[in-house]
Amino acid sequence: MTDQATVQTTAQQPWRPGPAKHDTLALLAFIFGIVLWPLGIYLGHASCHEAVLAGRRRSALALAGMTVGYAAVSVASLVFVSGLVGFAAGQGG
């Protein structure tokens, strides 16, 4: 049986994560997101996972590292595919 006062107190105070902390993984994610983007993506995800487990908000540096890394992957993929299409179009003539 649950205590009525506990139920009311819990309902009135929702859980909120603590403030974001720029940890080492977040800083490395941002740096490697620019320089070595697959590692930046991995470190950004690791930093966000660590923040969730610690009960705090995710770091903006980690999110920025992941965003830059995924953008670099997208651009590299587009360049690679357009190069293949251009090469194939040049070979057909």
N, C-alpha and C positions, 0 to 999 in steps of 0.2 A: 504494500500500500504506500502511495506517495503522500508526502506532506503537502497540504494545500498552499502553505506559505512559500515553499520551495518552488512549486510550479508557477506561482504568480511572479516571484522574483526572477526566475529564469525567463519567463515570457517578456518581462519588461526590459531586460538588459541583453540585447543581442550581442553575440560574440563579434569582436572587431579585431582584425590583425594589427600587430604592432607596427611601428614606423619602419620604413624601408632602411636597409643598411647596405652600404656599398662595400661588400666583402671582397676578398682577394679574387674569388672566382668571377665576380661581376666585372672587376677592373680588367682581368685577363681576357674575359669574353669580349669586352669592348675593343681592346688592343688587337687581339687575334681576329676579331670580326673584320677588321680593316686589312690586316696583313695576311693572315692564313685562315680564311673564312670557314673551312670545315671544323677547325678546332674552336673557333669563336662560337659557332652554333652549338657545339657540344658543351662548352663551358658555360654558355648562357643558359642552356637547359639545366645543367647541373646546379648552377647558382639559384635558379628559380625553384627547383625542387628542394634545395636545402632551405630556402626561405620559407616555403610552405610548411616543411617539417618543423621549423623553428617557431612557427606561428607569427611571422611578420610578412609585410608586403614585399613583393618582388622588386628588385633594384632596377632603376631606369637604365643603368649602365649595362646590365645583363640583357634587358630587352633591346637596347640599342645595338649591342653586339650581335644578337640573333637576327635583328632586322637587316643590318648591314650584310651579315653573312648570307642570309637567304636572298637578298637582292643581288649579291655577287654571284651566287649559284644560278639565279635566273638569267642574268646577263650572259654568263659564260655558256649556259645551255643554249640560249638564243643565238649566240655567235657561232657555236659549234654546229647547230642544226642549219643555220643559214649558210655556213661554209660548205656543209655536205650537199645542200640543195644547189648551191652555186657550182660546185664541182660536178655534180651529176648533170646539171643543165649544160655545162660546157663540154662534157664528154658525149652528149647525144648528137651534136651537130656534125 
